[in-house]
Amino acid sequence: MNTGILTPKQAAFRDEYRRNIASWYNGWGHLLSIFVPGIAVIWYCTAHVHEPTVWEWLFVIPVLVFYNWNEWWLHKNAMHRPIRGILMPVYHRHTHQHHQYFTSQVMTYDTNREWRIVLFPPYALIVFMVMTLPAAFVLGYLWSACGPRMRATS
């Protein structure tokens, strides 16, 4: 059961949100639909790394810092401020649903069916991966061992 104090508005929102979760929804299936493709991509990418140099290992640090900064910036701007267009549903889901379901007083859930309000939709992982492809291709072209040969022959 929830700990903390639920306001009547929050309690009503939570009850309605739970009632509107599709009967076929499974929190564990949702979790796996995000983690399995993510782990598969990480495995695929690491399987193609051969004899990395110290500089390549050190490059991981700024990439992780940039990724975390980017996630913070998107959360701060796209998820907490209405931006017309394709980001408006992201704002609505995060600010009007997630932050009404969870507050600083009540951050708990009762069953894995409530993971629907916690986890990104499964398609979001694909969107995130597609969004990183242009930078990955540019870095791969400029940085990889094949890059200089490709530039020389083009």
C-alpha positions in Angstrom: 0.0 0.0 0.0 1.1 3.6 -0.6 2.9 5.5 2.1 2.6 9.2 2.5 -0.3 11.4 2.2 -2.5 11.3 -1.0 -4.5 14.4 -1.7 -8.1 13.6 -2.8 -7.2 14.9 -6.3 -4.2 12.6 -6.5 -6.0 9.6 -5.1 -8.8 10.1 -7.7 -6.2 10.5 -10.5 -4.4 7.3 -9.4 -7.6 5.3 -9.2 -8.8 6.5 -12.6 -5.3 5.9 -14.2 -5.2 2.3 -12.8 -8.8 1.6 -14.1 -7.7 2.8 -17.6 -4.7 0.5 -17.9 -5.5 -2.1 -20.5 -6.4 -5.5 -19.2 -3.7 -7.1 -21.4 -0.9 -4.8 -20.0 1.9 -6.5 -18.1 4.5 -4.5 -16.3 7.2 -7.2 -16.7 6.5 -7.5 -20.4 6.8 -3.7 -20.7 10.1 -3.7 -18.8 11.4 -6.5 -21.1 10.2 -4.7 -24.2 12.6 -1.9 -23.3 15.5 -3.8 -21.8 15.9 -6.7 -24.3 16.3 -4.4 -27.4 18.5 -2.1 -25.4 20.8 -4.9 -24.1 20.8 -6.4 -27.7 22.1 -3.1 -29.2 24.7 -2.7 -26.5 25.8 -6.3 -27.0 25.9 -5.8 -30.8 28.0 -2.7 -30.5 30.5 -4.1 -28.0 30.9 -7.2 -30.1 32.2 -5.0 -32.9 34.8 -3.3 -30.8 38.2 -4.7 -31.4 41.4 -3.7 -29.7 40.3 -0.3 -28.5 43.0 2.3 -27.7 43.3 4.1 -24.4 41.9 7.2 -26.2 38.9 5.3 -27.3 38.2 4.1 -23.8 38.7 7.7 -22.5 36.3 8.9 -25.1 33.5 7.0 -23.2 33.7 9.5 -20.4 32.7 12.6 -22.3 30.1 10.6 -24.2 28.4 9.6 -20.9 28.7 13.1 -19.6 27.1 14.5 -22.7 24.4 11.8 -22.7 23.5 12.7 -19.1 23.5 16.4 -19.8 21.3 15.8 -22.8 18.8 13.8 -20.8 18.7 16.5 -18.1 18.2 19.2 -20.7 15.4 17.3 -22.4 13.8 16.5 -19.1 14.0 20.2 -18.0 12.8 21.7 -21.2 10.7 19.2 -23.3 9.1 17.4 -20.3 8.4 20.4 -18.1 7.6 23.1 -20.6 5.0 22.9 -23.4 6.6 22.9 -26.8 4.2 22.8 -29.7 4.5 20.0 -32.2 5.7 16.5 -31.7 6.9 17.1 -28.1 3.6 18.2 -26.7 2.4 14.6 -25.9 5.7 14.1 -24.1 5.1 17.2 -22.0 1.5 16.2 -21.3 2.3 12.6 -20.3 5.2 13.6 -18.1 4.0 16.7 -16.4 0.2 16.2 -16.3 0.3 12.4 -15.6 3.6 11.3 -14.2 3.9 14.2 -11.8 0.3 14.0 -10.7 0.7 10.3 -10.0 4.0 10.7 -8.1 4.7 13.7 -5.8 7.4 14.4 -3.3 5.1 12.9 -0.6 4.0 9.8 -2.5 6.6 8.1 -4.8 5.4 4.5 -4.5 3.4 2.1 -6.6 1.5 -1.0 -5.5 1.8 -3.4 -8.5 3.9 -3.8 -11.6 0.8 -2.7 -13.6 1.6 0.8 -12.4 4.9 0.6 -14.3 2.9 1.9 -17.2 3.3 5.4 -15.6 6.9 4.8 -14.7 8.5 3.4 -17.8 8.9 5.0 -21.2 6.6 3.6 -23.9 8.3 0.8 -25.7 8.6 2.8 -29.0 10.5 5.5 -27.1 13.7 3.3 -27.1 13.5 3.0 -30.9 13.0 6.8 -31.2 16.0 7.4 -28.9 18.2 5.0 -30.9 17.2 6.6 -34.2 17.9 10.1 -32.7 21.5 9.0 -31.9 22.2 7.5 -35.3 23.4 10.7 -37.1 25.9 11.6 -34.4 27.0 7.9 -34.3 27.6 7.8 -38.1 29.5 11.0 -38.1 31.7 9.9 -35.1 32.2 6.5 -36.7 33.2 8.1 -40.0 35.6 10.5 -38.5 37.0 8.3 -35.7 37.1 4.7 -36.9 39.9 2.9 -38.7 37.8 2.8 -41.8 37.1 6.6 -41.8 40.4 7.8 -43.3 40.2 5.1 -46.1 36.6 6.1 -46.8 37.4 9.8 -47.0 40.4 9.1 -49.2 38.3 7.0 -51.7 35.3 9.4 -51.8 
